[in-house]
Amino acid sequence: MKKITIKQVLFCTISLVSSMSCYAEFADVIYKNGTVWTGVPSQTSASAIAIKDKKIVAVGSSKSLAEFSGPKTQVVDLKGTFAMPGFIDNHVHFFEGGFALASVDLRDAASPEQFTNRIADFSRKSQKGRWILNGNWDHENWGGKLPNKNWIDSSTKDNPVFVIRLDGHMALVNSAALAKAGITKYTKAPEGGTIEKDENGELTGILKGNALNLVLSIIPSPSEQEMLEAFKLAQAQALSVGLTKVFAMTANETEATMLDNFRLAKAQGLMKLRAYVYTPIEHWQDLDALVKKEGRGDEQLGWGGVKGFADGSLGAATAWFYNPYFNNPNSSGAPLTNPTQLKKMMSDAIAADLRLAIHAIGDKAIDNVLTDYQEIGGDNIESLRFRIEHFQHPNQEAIDTIGKYKVIASAQPYHAIDDGRWAEESIGSKRIKTTYAFRNILDSGAILTFGSDWPVAPLSPLDGIYAAVTRRTTDNVNPKGWLPEEKITVEEALTAYTSANAYAGFEEKISGTLEKGKRADLVILSADPRKVLPEKIKDIKVLNTVIDGEVVYQSTQ
């Protein structure tokens, strides 16, 4: 008979012990012989993890956890690989990402010719009348010239086109789409939007900001089956890069049904990933009614937060600044939502006990949101865990303010090495000093969380960690780092993708670190990101993704 240890006796009754038929608390799974980063500050690495009933029951050395091994325990030899808490992404456009995987890919189109040819090729393979969407193009790849509908009209006569810039705040539409939306050169742009025209007053096909809604509102909704297929594609991608949870954000106020789509996927038994869904702040009353009727979801799918927009993006020149753009001196950007109306919705949402996440990129937009947060939150501001999505171009005072009030900087580090190619041309050398200021933010005492903004940027957290640690721009012009003083350590980046996101989601007591009693959500990597050369971090492979103790992704490599 197997010898019963003192720890195992704690799980047994005295009568059972005396009869020598005690049932020990054996683990369902033990991972051993690895490097285990628990994410707990000042705690040394362990080498083994024991899991039972979807929870972690012990973390320690492989030898010390042997007592949790029983006849039915699955023992996994990590063979020196790296185990850590499952990655959490603070900001994804989940269904958009899924649909983008099935649509034309323009992200790395390096010239107008590539851009045009890819759309033409996709149109030839598409059903007549079907919309061509997504794209995620970046005109900075070919020197900054904006695309024009004339580039694609001749090859897309049978398909309306609405392809977005990768930041989601600017789109190119073809003449077929403009006609369906009823947009002419005489159409007045909505507040917070722009309908671009050339020097002759003719439409270029470029729409910015709220003008995107003129077309978004007429694009046919995907069928239920198409929505589920997009979900499956997005989830498979997320699990393959080590994500165990995502915060799913709306891209515009028309996405009020996004939560319904997640709930559909869950009802169909498709969900493996955890998700928390933020709905458009314009629909806070509908969300309030749902919460009152059905609660806030569960540990797999939660809701109860709203997202609003203070401004647009730097790439579309719609981020809201105090001073004009250097390369567009007639514009300082503009609020995407009327500031007075946004504040009223924020206040009403908090009164309804909903969570707030507000997109703010330019310094003036950030300051406006911070002022509103201080007035709305009052003495409770820290406990409300207000979020500013992106927090890309703050001034120093704003950084100090989020440190003081523990407002959460919900940043996406890959944007730094992408935008770093051209950002200084847009806003100049002075404002650039506090751009993507990750080191500065942490030193202020603020909460820094990381994510991707996928499909705006790559979904992989390892790409994000690489970006935050090296700050090497994607054009390889800055091998020692763009604004290198803002680099952070690997462990700080890992924390931003794990326990900091758990805190932002009010779940720090049940997730984000590998500790006894917490969720058995973890990821196994091929190498320790703390030990490899920083430029090699993005080459590390995800071997396994584990949620509730179940392997939901396993590498075939």
N, C-alpha and C positions, 0 to 999 in steps of 0.2 A: 504493500500500500504506500502511495506517495506521502511523504512526510508533510504534515500541515504546519505552516509557519505561523508566527504570532499575528502577522498582518491578516492572514486568511482566517484566523480564528475570530477576528473582529466581525466577520460576516456570517458567523455561525451561531447557533443557539447552544447553550450549555449542555442541554440534553443530547443534542446531536454530536457534540464533541465527545461526550462521555461514552457514546455508543460507537465512536470512531467511524461514523458514516457522514461526516461533515461535508457539505457542499461548499467548496471554495469559490471566491469571486474571480473566476478565471476570465481572462480577456477574450473577446471575440477575435481580435487581431493584435499582433505585436509587430511593430516595425523596429528592427534592431540593426546594429553595426553601421550606423550612419552618423552624419553630423546634423544634429537637430538644433536649429535656431528657434528658440521658444518665443522670441519677441518681447520677453519680460526684461525690463531695464536692469542692467547690472547682474543678470543671471548668466552663468557660464553655460556654454553649449552642452547639451546632453547627447546621448547616442541612441536612445530608444524611446518609443511611445507605445503605450498600451491603451486599447480602445474597447469599450463595451457599451452596448445599447446606445450607439450614436454619440457617445460622450468619451472624452479622454479620462481615463482612470488613473494614469500615472505617466510621468515623464522622468527619465533618469538614465542611468547607465544600462547597457545591455545585460550586465550581470545582475543588477538589482531588480530588473523587471522580469527575470526568469521565473520568479515565484507566481507571476500572473498567467503562466503558460499551462494550460490544461489539455486534456485529450482532444478537445474540439477546437482549440485555439489555432488560428492560422498565423504562422510566423513568417514574416517577410524579411529577407536579408537585404538591407539597403546597399550593401557592398561599398560602403564609403560615400554614397551619394548624399545629397543635401535635402533635408526636410525642414519645412517652415510652415507657418500658418497660411491658409489659403489666401490668395490675392483677392482684394476687393477693389472694384473700380468705382471711383466717385462720380463718374459722369459719362454715360453712354447713351447713344440714340439707337436703341437696340433693334427695333424693327427696320429702321432706315439702314442699319448695317446689314441686316439679313437681306433686304431687297437689293442693296448695293452689290452684294456678292453674286447676285443673279443678273446684274445689269451691266451696262457698258462701264468699263474702268478707264477713267481719264486721269487718275491721280498722278501717274508718272509720265503723262504725255509731255514730251520735251520740246515740241514745236507746234505752231499752228497746223502744220501738215499732219502731224500725228493725231492731234486733236480732231481734225476734220475727218481723216480717214477712219479713225476708230468709230466715230458716230455713223459714218456712211456704211461701214461694214456691218455694224450692229443693226442698222435700219434695214439692210437687205435681208437679214435673217429673221426680222420681226414680222409678226402678223400685221397686215394692213390695218391702219387705224389705231394700233396699240401705242400708248404713250411710251416714249423713251425718257427714263427718269434717272435720278441720282447722278453718277458721273464723278463728282468730287474732283474737279479740275483745279489747277493752280496756274494762273497766267504768269506768275513770277518765274515759272520754269522756263519760259521763253522770253524773258526780258521785261515783262510787265504790260504788254499790249493786251487789252481786253478783247475777247473773242467777239465776233459779230454774226448775226443771223445769216448774213450773206455767205459765210463760210459753209453753212450746212443746208441752206434752203433747197438747193437743187437735188440733194441726195436724200431728203427727208420729206418729200411732198406728201407721202402717204402716212406719215407718222408725226403727230405733234411731239415736240421735244421740250423738255424742261430739265436741263442739267445744271446742278448747283455747283458753285465754287465750294472747295472743301470746308470752308468755315460755315457754310449754311446760310450766309447773309447776302448772297448775290447769286443770280442764276442767269443762264443764257436760254432764251426760248426762241424757237423758229417762228416763221410767219404763220404756219398752221396753228400753232398754239396761241399766238396773239389773236388770230381770227376767232378761235373758239372762245377765248376770254373776252372778246369784244374790245380789245385794247387797240387804240389808234394813236396817231401823233397828237390828237386833241384830248386824249384821256388825261384827266388830272390825277396825279399820284396821291395816294392816301397819306395822311400825316405819318411821318416817320419812314417814308418810302421814296424811292426815286425811280422814274422811268427814263432811261438814258436815251438821248437823241444825238445825232451827229451834227456837224456844222451846218447842214442843210435843213435841220429840223426833222429828219427822218428817224424812225425808231431803229436802234441798233440791235435790239433783242436783249439788252442787259437790263435786268430789274434788280433793285436793291431794297433791303429792309422790308418794310411792310408792303411794298409793291409786289412782293412774291405771293402774297395772299390772293391777289387778283387772279392768279393762275391756279394756285393750290386749291382754291375753293371749287374749281370746276373739274379737277382731275378725278376720274371715277375711283371710288373706293375699291381696294382689292377685295377679291372674293374671300370667303372664309378659308378656303383651301389654300389660296395664295398667301394669306396671312400666316397660316400654320406652317407652310413651307419656309417662309421667311424666318419664322421663329426657330425652326429646326436648324437652318443654316447658321443663324446667329449664335444659337446655343452651342452647337458643335465647335464653332470657332472660339467661343469664350472658354469652354472647357479645355480646349487644346492648348491654350496659353496660360493655364493655371488659375483661371478665375473661379472662385466659388460663390461670389455674390457681386451684383452690379446695382448701382443706383441708376435707374432708367429715367432719363430726362426728356421732356418735350422739346421739340425744335421750334414750335410756333403754336399759337392759340388754337389752330385747327385740329390739334392732336388730342382732343378731349376724350377720344375713344381708346387711347393707348392702353389704359388700365383694363378695359374690357377685353382687349386682345390678349393680354397676359393671363387674364382670368380664363379665357377660352382655352389657351394652351394648357393651363393647369387642369382644367376640367377634362381635357382630352388625355390626361395622364402623360403629357410630354415633358413637364418641367423636371429638370434635375438641378439646375442652377437656382440659387436664391436671387431674388430681386426685390427691390423697394422702388415703387413707382411714384414719381412726382408728376402731377397733372398741371395743366395751364392755370395760372393764377386767375385768369379771367373766368374760370369755371369753379371757383372755390366753393360757391354755394352748393353745386351739385356734389362735390366731394364731401362737404359737410353733411349733407343729407345721407350719403352712403355710409359715412362713418357712424352716424347716429343709428342707422338701420342695421348695419352688418358688422360694425367694428372696424378694425384696422388690419385685417388679414392675419397671417400667421408667420412662422419663422421662415417659410419658403417664399411666400409672396405677401409683401406688406404694402400699405399705402397710408396716406394721411398727410402728405406734403404737397406743396404747390411751388411752381417755378414761374418767375416773372423775368422780363427783359428790361433792363435799364437802357441798354444801347446795343449796337451791332458788333462789328469786328474791325480789327486793324486792317486786314487784307482787303476788305470791301470799302475801307475808309469811312465806315459808319460808326466806329467807336467814338464816344463822346469825350472830348478833351476841353480844357480851358483855353488852350491856344491852338492856332491852326496847324494843319499838317504841313510839314516842310515841303513836300512834293505836291501839295494842293492848298496853297495859301488862302484860298477863298472858302475853305471849309474847316470846321473844328469837329465835324461829326454832329450828331444830334441824338436826343433821347428817342428810343424806339417805342417806348410807352410814355404817354403824358405823365410827368413826374408826380403831379397832384393825384391823378387817378391811380397810379401805381402805389403810392403811399396809402391811399384809402383801402385798396385791395389788400395790401400787406397788413394793415391794422385790423381789418375785418377777419382775415384769415387767422391771425394770432388770437383774436377774441374767440374764434371758433375752435381753438386748440389744434390748429394745423401747423405743420412745420414750414419754414420759409427757406427757399433757395433762390437767390436773385442773380441773374447774369449781369455782370458789370465788368467792362474791359478798360475803357478810357479813364483817366484820372478824375474827370468831373463826374462821370457816372458812378464811380466807386465812392467818391465823397458824398454824393447825394444819397446813396444807399446806406452808407455808414451813419449819416445824420439821421435818416429815417429809423434805422435800427436802434440807435440810442434813444430816440424819442418814444418809439413803440415799446422797446424792451424795458426801459427804465432800470430799476434796481435788479430786475430779473434777467438782464440781457445775457449774462454768461450761461445761465441755466437753460435758456431757450435754444442755444447752439445754432444761432443764425449762420447761414452759409452765404458766401459770395462766390458764385461760379466764375471761374477763370482767374479773376484778380490779376490780370496780366500787367497793367501799366499804372500802378498806384504811385502816388508821391510818398515821400518818407513819412509824412504826418499820418497818412492812411495806414502804413505798415505799423507804426507805433500804436495807432488806435486799435487795430485788430489784436495786437498783443495785449493791450490793456483790458479789453472787453472780451477776449477769447472768442471773437468772431472767427469762423472757420474759413480759411483760404482754401477753396476747392480748386486746385490747380491741375493742369495737364502738362507734364514736363516736356513731352515731345514737341509741343508747340514752340518751345524755346529754341530748339535746334533747327526747326523748320522756318519759323519767322525770323530767326536771327540772321538769315541770309540778307534780309532787306529792311528789317524794322527800323534801323537807324535812318535810312533814307526817308522814312515816313514821318518820324517824330523827332529826329535830331539827337545829338550827343548828350544833351542834358537830361531829357526825359528817359533816355535809354538806361540811365544808371540804376533806376529802380524797376527795371523791366524783368519779369520772371525772377524776382529777387528771392530765391528759395533760402539762401543762407541768411539773408537779412530778416526774412519772415520768421524763421525758426529762432534767431537770436532775439527777436522782439518778444518772444514768449507766446506767439500765436500758435494755433493748431493748423498744421499744414497737412492736407490730404492730397493724394494723387489719384489720377485716373487717365483716361485716354481721349474722351470726346469722340470716340469712334462713331461713324466712319470718317470723321474729319481728320483723325490721325490713326496710326496703327493701334490695334487693340492690345497688343502684348505688353504686360507690365514690365517685362525685361527690357523692352525698347524704351519704356519710360524711365526705368532706373538708369539705364545707360545714358539717357539724355541728361538726367539730373546730376549724375556723377561726373560726366565728362564735358558736357555742354559743347560738344563738337558739332558744328552745324552740318547739315546734310550735304552741303556742297564741298565739304572737306577743306574749307578755307581757314578754319580755326582749329587746327589739330590740338592746341593746348587749351581750347575752350573759349567760347564767346562769353565775355564778362566773367572770366574764370573765378573772380572773387565770390561769385554766387554759387559755386559748386557746393554740394553737400556730400556727406559720407554715404557709403552703401547702406549701412544700418539705418541711417536716417531716412533714406529712400524706401527701404523695406518697411520701416515703421509707417511711413506715409501711405503705403499700399495695404496695410494690415490694421494694426491697432488704432491708428488715427482715424481710419474710415469707420471702424467699429464704434469709436467714440462719437463720431459725427452722426451715426445712425442710432445712438442711444443703446448700443449693444455691447459696450465694453465689458460687462460682467459675464457675457455668455460667448463672446467670440473675439477674434483679433489676435489672440496669443494662444500658445499651446500650454495649457494649464489644466490641472485636474478639475473636472466638472464642466469644462467648456466644450463647445461643439467640436466634433471630430472632423473639422474641415482643414485639410492640409494639402500641400503640393510638394512633390518630389522633383528636384532639379538634378541635372547631370553633373553640376559643379557648384561649389560654394561661391556665390557672387562676391563675397568679401575677399576671396583668395586669388581670383583670376585678375589679369590685367584689366583695368577699367574698360578699355576699348573692346574687350572680348565678352563683356557681360551680355550683349545682345545676341551672342552666338550660343549661349547656354540653352540646353534643351529641357522642355518640360517632359518628364517621364511619366508621372502619374498625377492626376487630380482626384482628390478624395473629398466627398461631401457626406456628412453623417456616417463616416466610417466606410462608405461604399466607394469603390473605385469607379469613377464616372468617365474617366479618360485614361487611356494607356497608350503610350507611344509605341508605334510599330517599328521604330528604327533600332 
